[in-house]
Amino acid sequence: MKPISFSAQRRQSIPIAFGIIAVTGLLLASCHANDSSGGAIQAQEAAQRVYVAPGKYDEFYAFLSGGYNGQVSVYGLPSGRLFKIIPVFSQNPENGYGYSEETKPLLMTSFGFIPWDDAHHPELSQTNGIPDGKWLFINANNTPRVARIDLKTFETVETLEIPNSAGNHSSPFVTENTEYVVAGTRFSVPIPQKDVPIDSYAQNFKGVLSFIKVAPDGNMDLSFQVMMPGFDYDLAHAGKGKSKDWVFFTCYNTEQAHTLLEVNASQRDKDFVAAINWKKAEEYLKQGKYHVMPGTYYDNRFDTSTQTAHSIVHQEVKVLIPSECPGLVYLIPAPKSPHGVDVDPSGNYIVANGKLNADLSVFSFDRIQQAIQQKQFDGEVNGIPVLKFDAVLAGIVKSGGLGPLHTEFDDKGNAYTTFFISSEVVKWKLGTWQVEDRQPTFYSPGHLMIPGGDSRKPWGKYLVALNKITKDRYLPTGPELSQSAQLFDISGDKMKLLLDFPTVGEPHYAQAIPASILMPRSEKIYQLANNHHPYLTRTEKEAKVVRSGKRIDVYMTEIRSHFVPDNIEGIHLGDTVYFHVTNLEQDWDAAHGFAVEGNQHNAELLLMPGQTKTLKWVPNRVGVFPFYCTDFCSALHQEMQGYVRVSAQTEQVALSWSTGKE
Amino acid sequence: MQTHPSITALSGKKKASAWMLGAVFFSVMIYFFPLWKITLYAPQYPQGIRMYIWIHQITGDDAYTLQNINILNHYVGMKDIDPHAVPELSYFPYVLAGIIALGFIAFLMKKRWAYLSWAILYALCGAVAIYDFYLWEYDYGHHLDPKAPIKVPGMAYQPPLVGVKHLLNFTAISLPDWASLCMMLSIILGIAAYLCCRSSAIKPHYRLPAGSDTPREKPVVSHS
């Protein structure tokens, strides 16, 4: 085999291969349309398996990314009931996330305030390779960021921008003890960013793979980046057990195309899986073998004590160049435009899902180590050794499907792979590489998820396929249809379809964890005693309104069923009013809301017991405007209201406030 | 088999002392447990809210229970339950301390009348305390703010002293708790001590059999 060369010149204008795949896909889809119950068992039996009686709890929490809604949805399994939507990268007017002064910093980036993003892959933190229920990480694909959600409160508590990256897709996968969260760029770009012709891709474009260190308290710090060739880096997974020091990334567009990628990035028979040894990286960092490169990025942290997020702005990042760091990176040839890369619970098998291929290539970690020792290389790319395909291959799964995307594992030595084009989940055996079962999905699954299915300890009872297309599955809702999740029982030899349910946004990846781990950690209230918000109003007696120049600070309390103060006068046009609202309740589920009429740029506030949040309001006309509680808090919720009077600047109205004054 | 009279006599007295010491011990325990427990159930509180009345304080499931009960109560115009507004909570602990001291003195005196007087005094104090508790319940339940948002004609919100009562959307269950059991046990042990002494004072005369071994001590007779 001749050394691989990379050129942007390889272009073919007629996508014959892809055309055949597409036609085949349509044919297969039409076959399935006649069998719309799929592998569903008797309806009554399936209903019993997913029925969670009123007042009873589900067995698992499932976290489904919201894709283009920038959020995470929390579901129960096996019922498929939706519990909560956690806003992460998108403003959420529903609860004021990204609108309250406290949460606005969480959406700050070097580009400024970004109100939306595309959230793809939730990943639970792990201890010893097992999900521990402390945090959930998720990536922003558009403006590269990684967020951390605290699973005690189910709230976003940190967002970290990734400099030099563009399209943070191969992210945020964690190492075995959550030492690192990885963030690989999907798009290669000029680094540092500069004004160059797009067709100078091959010379100027690079891809960085970032490693984020996670402190024991969860705080993230960008530790280092690895400067890789100008490919697209698609997905990743960390090793475990014997392979725990490694992280594997899939690459496509090794053709280095910059236009019409559907054709031009689909020409090579093999692309790569990049294997990165993060322990080695730490050694090189210690030896000082890094370059400090400019790169402005924001680390936004929510302080639970002050209930306020603050931005820390960094200006540079440590970068490792593989050619200067032998042993840091190896490339494994993998057919063809591989998408997911998944590591089995033992840590020995690495599955590359070649999305334009029918077969799955499975590599052996032991053989990779052996090939590295014996230098069984097949050329190199930018100084990175390419391992011989045959030397590291453990087996090929002849699936009979088309378009493998992702693989997860159960606890009985089986693997399950989604096939987008042939719209199915295929179960196969590790070691024998034999297909054991296949079930159609409705339609075209992207990711799939087994609780703990990418960890050392899968809870192999259920499998959720996350479908991209629903067509005729639900009552139609005009041209825009929901996506769907399909729940399979995988406890037996054959997969059994139990349930499908529509999902919010477009879920990509998902994670699930037994309720027994997460439920005891869930907080009921925010302790008022631990609230150190600078604008806290601890008791009704401390409520007040303070003017400083054109700024008005309202220190306000809410408790069933009144505000203090609920009459405010002495505000003038041209003032900016900050309502700092504290919910004094300390009872579970005693939430209050706050909204004021004519708030041009902001939404409402939802306040959980013991929380303080701030809503900015710039009145733009004279009058008396109501404010009220938006959360049906109590029997006298409709009475929970107040007025704020806004006077012309020429009027002499003294600042005053009260509640209950006749 | 026959019991030696002197042994019977001695063990009766010792027993009385032990009962009395036990009575003092259980009285001390009253400081460490709630006297009364009121549980409220409502559709919004399926797990219930519990309020505990101690000799010196009022507590709940957590630090915020009283606040939460007060928020609910204010809709019907009940006063806030404020432990600082109940003077009994500040002086009852001293009354109990006095009773414990007297009990200990009775234990040292080893006198039958002392045991009995102590038990009677204690029982009287307990009855007064329960009556006082009833009065507080009556006060909270009946003296309602005339401006209350929810007014149900003829409705009072006095929780039961012991038992179950439905108050609008709430079901209130009121029961004595561990400290009350300790108090009852103390009183019973005091009476037991008295009875032991009495029996030891009477029984030897009837049981002294002819021709038995010479007693090492004279049988103890009545103290009174």
Boltz contact constraints between the chains, C-beta under 6 A:
constraints:
  - contact:
      token1: [A, 560]
      token2: [B, 71]
      max_distance: 6.0
  - contact:
      token1: [A, 586]
      token2: [B, 64]
      max_distance: 6.0
  - contact:
      token1: [A, 587]
      token2: [B, 68]
      max_distance: 6.0
  - contact:
      token1: [A, 636]
      token2: [B, 149]
      max_distance: 6.0
